[in-house]
């Protein structure tokens, strides 16, 4: 039996919950396809409406603007990644193993999750990798932060920081290292695919080499500072 995943996304990001209606789910599904195909800058609600056979006004009943839709999708992705990490580490007691699993999930290739029929996680990951920074690199980032629009990312960061503290309770930079793991996993995969001269993985195109690279950096740093 396949259970459909649903995450609690900040209600301030939408005017009407897109998960609750067929049109709302189409907006999410086709929104991912359209942003992935044309890029966020070229994406518009007018184009999206044409793709799903509705009116532009109908989409605006769900989202105030396309930036809110992007934030929604990015938050959904980070919630999904944290869910995967929790699911795969829940019964583990070894702190090293928990951290290694988290690194692998973040750096390894992303596949579509069959339990979320209207969300293509593989395409969504590629959007987050290429466009995700646009969700917070704005003039209103402080206001968005106060509205807790970045909570799923922060929750993921806190969970990984907790694993780091389990490995070495005396390590001073658990949150900085945690956010670095997440960002480096994204950046190295992006470089590997698009700017290969900026990585050592441009020829192999092998995500597992990125996993090994991150493990080397992370555990070297943690153990170096272990009393």
MARLUM-845231 format. One record per residue: residue number from 0; residue in one letter; chain; x, y, z of N, C-alpha, C in turn. Coordinates in Angstrom, 1 decimal, decimal comma. Layout:
BEGIN
> NUM_A_A_X_Y_Z_X_Y_Z_X_Y_Z $
...
//
This chain:
BEGIN
> 0_X_A_0,8_-1,2_0,0_0,0_0,0_0,0_0,9_1,3_0,0 $
> 1_X_A_0,6_2,2_-0,9_1,4_3,4_-1,0_0,7_4,5_-0,2 $
> 2_X_A_1,4_5,1_0,7_0,8_6,2_1,5_1,3_7,5_0,9 $
> 3_X_A_0,4_8,4_0,8_0,7_9,7_0,2_1,3_10,6_1,2 $
> 4_X_A_2,5_11,2_1,0_3,1_12,1_1,9_2,5_13,5_1,8 $
> 5_X_A_2,3_14,1_3,0_1,9_15,5_3,0_2,6_16,2_4,1 $
> 6_X_A_3,2_17,3_3,8_4,0_18,1_4,8_3,3_19,3_5,2 $
> 7_X_A_3,5_19,8_6,4_2,9_21,0_6,9_3,7_22,2_6,4 $
> 8_X_A_3,3_22,8_5,3_4,0_24,0_4,8_3,4_25,2_5,3 $
> 9_X_A_4,2_26,2_5,6_3,7_27,5_6,2_2,5_28,0_5,5 $
> 10_X_A_1,4_28,2_6,2_0,2_28,7_5,6_0,2_30,1_5,1 $
> 11_X_A_1,2_30,8_5,5_1,4_32,2_5,0_1,9_32,2_3,5 $
> 12_X_A_2,4_31,1_3,1_2,9_31,0_1,7_1,8_30,9_0,6 $
> 13_X_A_0,7_30,5_1,0_-0,4_30,3_0,1_-1,7_30,9_0,5 $
> 14_X_A_-2,6_31,2_-0,4_-3,9_31,8_-0,1_-4,9_30,6_0,1 $
> 15_X_A_-4,7_29,5_-0,7_-5,5_28,3_-0,5_-4,6_27,1_-0,6 $
> 16_X_A_-4,7_26,2_0,3_-3,9_25,0_0,3_-3,9_24,2_-1,0 $
> 17_X_A_-2,8_24,2_-1,8_-2,9_23,6_-3,1_-3,0_22,0_-3,0 $
> 18_X_A_-2,7_21,5_-1,8_-2,8_20,0_-1,7_-4,2_19,6_-1,5 $
> 19_X_A_-5,1_20,5_-1,3_-6,5_20,1_-1,0_-7,4_20,0_-2,2 $
> 20_X_A_-7,0_20,5_-3,4_-7,8_20,4_-4,5_-7,1_19,8_-5,7 $
> 21_X_A_-7,8_19,4_-6,7_-7,2_18,8_-7,9_-6,4_19,9_-8,7 $
> 22_X_A_-7,0_21,1_-8,8_-6,4_22,2_-9,4_-5,1_22,6_-8,7 $
> 23_X_A_-5,1_22,7_-7,4_-4,0_23,0_-6,6_-2,8_22,0_-6,8 $
> 24_X_A_-3,1_20,8_-6,9_-2,1_19,8_-7,1_-1,6_19,9_-8,6 $
> 25_X_A_-2,4_20,3_-9,5_-1,9_20,5_-10,9_-1,0_21,7_-10,9 $
> 26_X_A_-1,3_22,7_-10,1_-0,4_23,9_-10,1_1,0_23,5_-9,6 $
> 27_X_A_1,0_22,7_-8,6_2,3_22,2_-8,1_3,0_21,3_-9,1 $
> 28_X_A_2,3_20,4_-9,6_2,9_19,4_-10,6_3,4_20,1_-11,8 $
> 29_X_A_2,5_20,9_-12,5_3,0_21,6_-13,7_3,9_22,8_-13,4 $
> 30_X_A_3,8_23,4_-12,2_4,7_24,4_-11,8_6,1_23,9_-11,8 $
> 31_X_A_6,3_22,7_-11,2_7,7_22,1_-11,2_8,1_21,8_-12,7 $
> 32_X_A_7,3_21,2_-13,5_7,7_21,0_-14,9_8,0_22,2_-15,6 $
> 33_X_A_7,2_23,3_-15,4_7,5_24,5_-16,2_8,7_25,3_-15,7 $
> 34_X_A_8,9_25,4_-14,4_10,1_26,0_-13,9_11,3_25,3_-14,3 $
> 35_X_A_11,3_24,0_-14,2_12,4_23,2_-14,6_12,7_23,4_-16,1 $
> 36_X_A_11,7_23,5_-16,9_11,9_23,6_-18,4_12,4_24,9_-18,8 $
> 37_X_A_11,8_26,0_-18,2_12,1_27,3_-18,8_12,9_28,2_-17,8 $
> 38_X_A_13,1_27,8_-16,6_13,8_28,6_-15,6_12,9_29,5_-14,9 $
> 39_X_A_13,2_29,9_-13,7_12,3_30,7_-12,8_12,1_32,1_-13,4 $
> 40_X_A_13,1_32,7_-14,0_13,0_34,0_-14,5_11,9_34,1_-15,6 $
> 41_X_A_11,9_33,1_-16,5_11,0_33,1_-17,6_9,6_32,6_-17,2 $
> 42_X_A_9,5_31,9_-16,1_8,2_31,3_-15,7_7,2_32,4_-15,3 $
> 43_X_A_6,0_32,2_-15,7_4,9_33,1_-15,3_3,7_32,3_-15,0 $
> 44_X_A_2,8_32,9_-14,2_1,5_32,3_-14,0_0,6_32,2_-15,2 $
> 45_X_A_0,8_33,2_-16,1_0,1_33,1_-17,4_0,5_31,9_-18,2 $
> 46_X_A_1,8_31,6_-18,3_2,2_30,4_-19,0_1,8_29,1_-18,3 $
> 47_X_A_1,8_29,2_-17,0_1,4_28,0_-16,2_-0,1_27,7_-16,4 $
> 48_X_A_-0,9_28,8_-16,4_-2,3_28,6_-16,6_-2,6_28,0_-18,0 $
> 49_X_A_-1,9_28,4_-19,0_-2,1_27,8_-20,3_-1,8_26,3_-20,3 $
> 50_X_A_-0,8_25,9_-19,6_-0,3_24,5_-19,6_-1,4_23,6_-18,9 $
> 51_X_A_-2,0_24,1_-17,9_-3,0_23,3_-17,1_-4,4_23,6_-17,5 $
> 52_X_A_-4,7_24,4_-18,5_-6,0_24,7_-19,0_-6,9_25,4_-18,0 $
> 53_X_A_-6,3_26,4_-17,3_-7,1_27,2_-16,4_-6,8_28,7_-16,6 $
> 54_X_A_-7,3_29,5_-15,8_-7,1_31,0_-15,9_-6,0_31,4_-15,0 $
> 55_X_A_-5,3_32,5_-15,4_-4,3_33,1_-14,6_-4,8_33,5_-13,2 $
> 56_X_A_-6,1_34,0_-13,2_-6,7_34,4_-12,0_-6,9_33,2_-11,0 $
> 57_X_A_-7,2_32,1_-11,6_-7,4_30,9_-10,7_-6,1_30,5_-10,0 $
> 58_X_A_-4,9_30,7_-10,6_-3,7_30,4_-9,9_-3,4_31,4_-8,8 $
> 59_X_A_-3,8_32,7_-9,1_-3,6_33,7_-8,1_-4,5_33,5_-6,9 $
> 60_X_A_-5,5_32,6_-7,0_-6,3_32,3_-5,8_-5,5_31,4_-4,8 $
> 61_X_A_-4,5_30,8_-5,4_-3,7_29,9_-4,5_-2,4_30,5_-4,1 $
> 62_X_A_-1,7_31,3_-4,9_-0,4_31,9_-4,6_-0,5_33,4_-5,0 $
> 63_X_A_0,1_34,2_-4,1_0,1_35,6_-4,3_1,0_36,0_-5,5 $
> 64_X_A_2,1_35,3_-5,7_3,0_35,5_-6,8_3,9_34,3_-7,0 $
> 65_X_A_4,7_34,3_-8,0_5,5_33,2_-8,3_6,6_32,9_-7,3 $
> 66_X_A_7,1_34,0_-6,6_8,1_33,8_-5,6_7,5_32,9_-4,4 $
> 67_X_A_6,3_33,2_-4,1_5,6_32,4_-3,0_5,5_30,9_-3,5 $
> 68_X_A_5,2_30,7_-4,7_5,2_29,3_-5,2_6,5_28,7_-5,1 $
> 69_X_A_7,6_29,4_-5,5_9,0_28,9_-5,4_9,3_28,5_-4,0 $
> 70_X_A_9,0_29,4_-3,0_9,2_29,2_-1,6_8,5_27,9_-1,2 $
> 71_X_A_7,3_27,8_-1,6_6,5_26,6_-1,2_7,2_25,3_-1,7 $
> 72_X_A_7,6_25,3_-2,9_8,2_24,1_-3,5_9,6_23,8_-2,8 $
> 73_X_A_10,4_24,9_-2,6_11,6_24,7_-1,9_11,4_24,2_-0,5 $
> 74_X_A_10,5_24,7_0,2_10,1_24,2_1,6_9,7_22,8_1,5 $
> 75_X_A_8,9_22,4_0,6_8,4_21,1_0,4_9,6_20,1_0,2 $
> 76_X_A_10,6_20,5_-0,6_11,7_19,7_-0,9_12,5_19,5_0,4 $
> 77_X_A_12,8_20,5_1,2_13,6_20,3_2,4_12,9_19,5_3,4 $
> 78_X_A_11,5_19,6_3,5_10,7_18,8_4,4_10,8_17,3_4,0 $
> 79_X_A_10,8_17,1_2,7_10,9_15,7_2,2_12,3_15,1_2,5 $
> 80_X_A_13,3_16,0_2,3_14,7_15,5_2,6_14,8_15,1_4,1 $
> 81_X_A_14,3_16,0_5,0_14,4_15,7_6,4_13,6_14,4_6,7 $
> 82_X_A_12,4_14,3_6,1_11,6_13,0_6,3_12,5_11,8_5,9 $
> 83_X_A_13,2_11,9_4,8_14,0_10,7_4,4_15,1_10,4_5,4 $
> 84_X_A_15,7_11,5_5,9_16,8_11,3_6,9_16,3_10,7_8,1 $
> 85_X_A_15,1_11,2_8,6_14,5_10,7_9,9_14,1_9,2_9,7 $
> 86_X_A_13,5_8,9_8,5_13,1_7,5_8,3_14,2_6,6_8,2 $
> 87_X_A_15,4_7,0_7,6_16,5_6,0_7,5_17,4_6,0_8,7 $
> 88_X_A_17,3_6,9_9,6_18,2_6,9_10,8_17,4_6,6_12,1 $
> 89_X_A_16,1_6,5_12,0_15,3_6,4_13,2_15,7_5,2_14,2 $
> 90_X_A_16,1_4,1_13,6_16,4_3,0_14,5_17,9_2,8_14,6 $
> 91_X_A_18,7_3,8_14,3_20,2_3,7_14,4_20,6_4,3_15,7 $
> 92_X_A_21,6_3,7_16,3_22,2_4,2_17,6_23,6_4,8_17,3 $
> 93_X_A_24,3_4,4_16,2_25,6_4,9_16,0_25,6_6,3_15,3 $
> 94_X_A_26,2_7,2_16,0_26,1_8,6_15,5_26,8_8,8_14,2 $
> 95_X_A_28,0_8,1_14,0_28,7_8,2_12,7_27,8_7,7_11,5 $
> 96_X_A_27,1_6,6_11,8_26,2_6,1_10,7_25,1_7,1_10,4 $
> 97_X_A_24,5_7,7_11,4_23,4_8,7_11,2_23,9_9,8_10,3 $
> 98_X_A_25,1_10,3_10,6_25,7_11,5_9,8_26,0_11,0_8,4 $
> 99_X_A_26,5_9,8_8,3_26,9_9,3_6,9_25,6_9,2_6,1 $
> 100_X_A_24,6_8,7_6,6_23,3_8,6_5,9_22,8_9,9_5,5 $
> 101_X_A_22,8_10,9_6,4_22,4_12,2_6,0_23,2_12,8_4,9 $
> 102_X_A_24,5_12,6_4,9_25,4_13,1_3,8_25,0_12,5_2,5 $
> 103_X_A_24,8_11,2_2,6_24,5_10,4_1,4_23,2_10,8_0,8 $
> 104_X_A_22,2_11,0_1,6_20,9_11,5_1,1_21,0_12,8_0,4 $
> 105_X_A_21,7_13,7_1,0_21,9_15,1_0,5_22,7_15,1_-0,8 $
> 106_X_A_23,7_14,3_-0,9_24,7_14,4_-2,0_24,4_13,4_-3,1 $
> 107_X_A_23,7_12,3_-2,8_23,5_11,3_-3,8_22,5_11,7_-4,8 $
> 108_X_A_22,3_11,0_-5,9_21,3_11,2_-6,9_19,9_11,2_-6,4 $
> 109_X_A_19,1_12,1_-6,8_17,7_12,1_-6,3_16,8_11,4_-7,3 $
> 110_X_A_15,9_10,5_-6,9_15,0_9,9_-7,7_13,6_10,3_-7,3 $
> 111_X_A_12,6_10,2_-8,3_11,2_10,5_-8,0_10,7_9,5_-6,9 $
> 112_X_A_9,9_10,1_-6,0_9,3_9,3_-4,9_7,8_8,9_-5,4 $
> 113_X_A_7,6_7,6_-5,5_6,2_7,2_-6,0_5,1_7,5_-5,0 $
> 114_X_A_5,4_7,8_-3,7_4,4_8,1_-2,8_3,9_9,6_-2,9 $
> 115_X_A_4,5_10,3_-3,8_4,0_11,7_-4,0_3,7_11,9_-5,5 $
> 116_X_A_2,5_11,4_-5,9_2,2_11,4_-7,3_2,3_12,7_-8,1 $
> 117_X_A_2,0_13,8_-7,4_1,9_15,1_-8,2_3,2_15,9_-8,0 $
> 118_X_A_4,2_15,3_-7,3_5,5_16,0_-7,1_6,6_15,1_-7,7 $
> 119_X_A_7,3_15,6_-8,6_8,5_14,9_-9,2_9,7_15,4_-8,4 $
> 120_X_A_10,2_14,6_-7,5_11,3_15,0_-6,6_12,6_15,2_-7,4 $
> 121_X_A_12,8_14,4_-8,4_14,0_14,5_-9,2_14,1_15,9_-9,9 $
> 122_X_A_13,0_16,3_-10,5_12,9_17,6_-11,2_13,0_18,7_-10,1 $
> 123_X_A_12,3_18,5_-9,0_12,2_19,5_-7,9_13,6_19,7_-7,4 $
> 124_X_A_14,4_18,6_-7,2_15,8_18,7_-6,7_16,6_19,6_-7,7 $
> 125_X_A_16,4_19,4_-9,0_17,2_20,2_-10,0_16,8_21,6_-9,9 $
> 126_X_A_15,5_21,9_-9,6_15,1_23,3_-9,4_15,7_23,9_-8,2 $
> 127_X_A_15,7_23,2_-7,1_16,3_23,6_-5,8_17,8_23,9_-6,1 $
> 128_X_A_18,5_23,0_-6,8_19,9_23,1_-7,0_20,2_24,4_-7,9 $
> 129_X_A_19,4_24,6_-8,9_19,6_25,8_-9,8_19,0_27,1_-9,4 $
> 130_X_A_17,8_27,0_-8,7_17,0_28,2_-8,5_16,7_28,4_-7,0 $
> 131_X_A_17,1_27,5_-6,2_16,7_27,5_-4,7_17,2_28,8_-4,0 $
> 132_X_A_18,4_29,3_-4,4_18,9_30,5_-3,7_18,0_31,7_-3,9 $
> 133_X_A_17,3_31,7_-5,0_16,4_32,8_-5,3_15,3_32,9_-4,3 $
> 134_X_A_15,0_31,9_-3,6_14,0_31,9_-2,6_14,3_32,8_-1,4 $
> 135_X_A_15,6_33,0_-1,1_16,1_33,8_0,0_17,0_35,0_-0,4 $
> 136_X_A_17,5_35,0_-1,6_18,4_36,1_-2,0_17,5_37,2_-2,5 $
> 137_X_A_16,8_37,9_-1,6_15,8_38,9_-1,9_16,0_40,1_-1,0 $
> 138_X_A_15,4_41,2_-1,3_15,4_42,4_-0,5_14,6_42,2_0,8 $
> 139_X_A_13,6_41,2_0,7_12,7_41,0_1,8_13,0_39,7_2,6 $
> 140_X_A_14,2_39,3_2,5_14,6_38,1_3,2_14,4_38,2_4,7 $
> 141_X_A_14,6_39,4_5,3_14,4_39,5_6,8_12,9_39,3_7,2 $
> 142_X_A_12,1_39,9_6,4_10,6_39,8_6,6_10,2_38,3_6,4 $
> 143_X_A_10,7_37,7_5,4_10,4_36,3_5,1_10,9_35,4_6,2 $
> 144_X_A_12,0_35,7_6,8_12,6_34,9_7,9_11,7_35,1_9,1 $
> 145_X_A_11,2_36,3_9,4_10,3_36,5_10,5_9,0_35,8_10,4 $
> 146_X_A_8,6_35,6_9,1_7,4_34,8_8,8_7,6_33,3_8,9 $
> 147_X_A_8,9_32,9_9,1_9,3_31,5_9,2_9,1_30,8_7,9 $
> 148_X_A_9,4_31,5_6,8_9,3_30,8_5,5_10,5_29,8_5,3 $
> 149_X_A_11,5_29,9_6,0_12,7_29,1_5,8_12,8_28,0_6,9 $
> 150_X_A_11,7_27,8_7,6_11,8_26,8_8,8_12,2_25,4_8,3 $
> 151_X_A_11,6_24,8_7,2_12,0_23,5_6,8_13,5_23,3_6,6 $
> 152_X_A_14,1_24,4_6,0_15,6_24,3_5,8_16,3_24,4_7,2 $
> 153_X_A_15,8_25,2_8,0_16,4_25,3_9,4_16,3_24,1_10,2 $
> 154_X_A_15,1_23,4_10,0_14,9_22,2_10,8_15,8_21,1_10,3 $
> 155_X_A_16,0_21,0_9,0_16,9_20,1_8,4_18,4_20,3_8,9 $
> 156_X_A_18,7_21,6_8,9_20,1_22,0_9,4_20,2_21,6_10,9 $
> 157_X_A_19,2_21,8_11,7_19,3_21,5_13,1_19,4_20,0_13,3 $
> 158_X_A_18,7_19,2_12,5_18,8_17,8_12,7_20,2_17,3_12,4 $
> 159_X_A_20,8_17,8_11,3_22,2_17,3_11,0_23,1_17,8_12,0 $
> 160_X_A_22,9_19,1_12,5_23,8_19,6_13,6_23,7_18,7_14,8 $
> 161_X_A_22,5_18,1_15,1_22,3_17,2_16,2_23,1_15,9_16,0 $
> 162_X_A_23,2_15,4_14,8_24,0_14,3_14,5_25,5_14,6_14,7 $
> 163_X_A_25,9_15,8_14,3_27,3_16,2_14,5_27,6_16,3_16,0 $
> 164_X_A_26,7_16,8_16,8_26,9_16,9_18,2_27,0_15,5_18,9 $
> 165_X_A_26,3_14,5_18,3_26,3_13,2_18,8_27,7_12,6_18,5 $
> 166_X_A_28,3_12,9_17,4_29,6_12,4_17,1_30,6_13,0_18,0 $
> 167_X_A_30,5_14,3_18,2_31,5_15,0_19,0_30,7_16,2_19,8 $
> 168_X_A_30,3_15,9_21,0_29,6_16,9_21,8_30,4_18,2_22,0 $
> 169_X_A_31,7_18,2_21,9_32,5_19,4_22,1_32,8_20,2_20,8 $
> 170_X_A_32,2_19,7_19,7_32,5_20,4_18,5_31,7_21,8_18,5 $
> 171_X_A_32,4_22,8_18,2_31,9_24,2_18,4_31,0_24,7_17,2 $
> 172_X_A_31,1_24,1_16,0_30,5_24,7_14,8_29,5_23,8_14,2 $
> 173_X_A_28,7_23,2_15,0_27,8_22,1_14,4_26,8_22,7_13,4 $
> 174_X_A_26,2_23,9_13,7_25,3_24,5_12,7_26,0_25,0_11,5 $
> 175_X_A_27,1_25,6_11,6_27,9_26,1_10,5_28,3_24,9_9,6 $
> 176_X_A_28,7_23,8_10,2_29,1_22,7_9,4_27,9_22,0_8,8 $
> 177_X_A_26,8_22,0_9,5_25,6_21,4_8,9_25,1_22,1_7,7 $
> 178_X_A_25,0_23,5_7,8_24,6_24,2_6,6_25,6_24,1_5,5 $
> 179_X_A_26,9_24,0_5,8_27,9_23,8_4,8_27,8_22,5_4,1 $
> 180_X_A_27,4_21,4_4,8_27,2_20,1_4,2_26,1_20,3_3,1 $
> 181_X_A_25,0_20,9_3,5_23,8_21,0_2,6_24,2_21,8_1,4 $
> 182_X_A_24,8_23,0_1,6_25,2_23,8_0,5_26,3_23,2_-0,4 $
> 183_X_A_27,2_22,6_0,2_28,3_21,9_-0,6_27,7_20,8_-1,4 $
> 184_X_A_26,8_20,0_-0,9_26,2_18,9_-1,6_25,5_19,5_-2,9 $
> 185_X_A_24,8_20,6_-2,7_24,1_21,2_-3,8_25,1_21,8_-4,8 $
> 186_X_A_26,1_22,5_-4,3_27,0_23,2_-5,2_27,9_22,2_-6,0 $
> 187_X_A_28,4_21,2_-5,3_29,3_20,3_-6,0_28,6_19,5_-7,1 $
> 188_X_A_27,3_19,2_-6,9_26,6_18,5_-7,9_26,3_19,4_-9,1 $
> 189_X_A_26,0_20,7_-8,8_25,7_21,7_-9,8_27,0_21,9_-10,7 $
> 190_X_A_28,1_22,0_-10,0_29,4_22,2_-10,7_29,8_21,0_-11,5 $
> 191_X_A_29,6_19,8_-10,9_29,9_18,6_-11,6_29,1_18,5_-13,0 $
> 192_X_A_27,9_18,9_-13,0_27,1_18,8_-14,2_27,3_20,0_-15,1 $
> 193_X_A_27,5_21,2_-14,6_27,5_22,4_-15,4_28,8_23,1_-15,5 $
> 194_X_A_29,7_23,1_-14,5_31,0_23,8_-14,5_32,0_22,8_-14,0 $
> 195_X_A_32,3_21,8_-14,7_33,1_20,6_-14,2_34,5_21,0_-13,8 $
> 196_X_A_35,1_22,1_-14,4_36,4_22,5_-14,0_36,5_23,0_-12,6 $
> 197_X_A_35,4_23,2_-11,9_35,4_23,7_-10,6_35,3_22,5_-9,5 $
> 198_X_A_35,3_21,3_-10,0_35,3_20,2_-9,1_36,3_19,1_-9,6 $
> 199_X_A_36,5_18,1_-8,8_37,3_16,9_-9,1_36,4_15,8_-9,7 $
> 200_X_A_35,1_16,1_-9,9_34,2_15,0_-10,3_33,6_15,3_-11,6 $
> 201_X_A_34,1_16,2_-12,4_33,6_16,6_-13,7_33,7_15,5_-14,7 $
> 202_X_A_34,7_14,7_-14,6_34,8_13,6_-15,6_34,0_12,4_-15,2 $
> 203_X_A_34,0_12,0_-13,9_33,3_10,8_-13,5_31,8_11,0_-13,5 $
> 204_X_A_31,3_12,2_-13,1_29,9_12,5_-13,0_29,3_11,5_-12,0 $
> 205_X_A_30,0_11,2_-10,9_29,6_10,2_-9,9_29,3_10,8_-8,6 $
> 206_X_A_28,0_10,8_-8,2_27,6_11,5_-6,9_28,3_10,8_-5,7 $
> 207_X_A_28,6_9,5_-5,8_29,2_8,8_-4,7_30,6_9,4_-4,4 $
> 208_X_A_31,3_9,9_-5,3_32,6_10,6_-5,1_32,4_11,9_-4,3 $
> 209_X_A_31,2_12,6_-4,5_30,9_13,8_-3,7_30,6_13,3_-2,3 $
> 210_X_A_29,9_12,2_-2,1_29,6_11,7_-0,8_30,9_11,5_-0,1 $
> 211_X_A_31,8_10,8_-0,7_33,1_10,5_-0,1_33,9_11,7_0,3 $
> 212_X_A_33,9_12,7_-0,6_34,5_14,0_-0,4_33,9_14,7_0,8 $
> 213_X_A_32,6_14,7_0,9_32,0_15,4_2,1_32,2_14,7_3,4 $
> 214_X_A_32,2_13,3_3,3_32,5_12,6_4,5_33,9_12,9_5,0 $
> 215_X_A_34,9_13,0_4,1_36,2_13,2_4,4_36,4_14,6_5,1 $
> 216_X_A_35,7_15,6_4,6_35,8_17,0_5,2_35,1_17,0_6,5 $
> 217_X_A_33,9_16,4_6,6_33,1_16,5_7,8_33,8_15,8_9,0 $
> 218_X_A_34,1_14,5_8,7_34,6_13,7_9,8_36,1_14,1_10,2 $
> 219_X_A_36,8_14,6_9,3_38,1_15,2_9,6_38,0_16,4_10,5 $
> 220_X_A_37,1_17,2_10,2_36,9_18,4_11,0_36,4_18,1_12,4 $
> 221_X_A_35,4_17,2_12,5_34,8_16,8_13,8_35,8_16,2_14,7 $
> 222_X_A_36,6_15,2_14,1_37,5_14,4_14,9_38,7_15,2_15,3 $
> 223_X_A_39,1_16,2_14,4_40,2_17,0_14,7_40,0_17,9_16,0 $
> 224_X_A_38,7_18,2_16,2_38,3_19,0_17,3_37,8_18,2_18,5 $
> 225_X_A_38,0_16,9_18,4_37,4_16,0_19,5_38,4_16,0_20,6 $
> 226_X_A_37,9_16,2_21,8_38,8_16,2_23,0_39,0_14,8_23,6 $
//
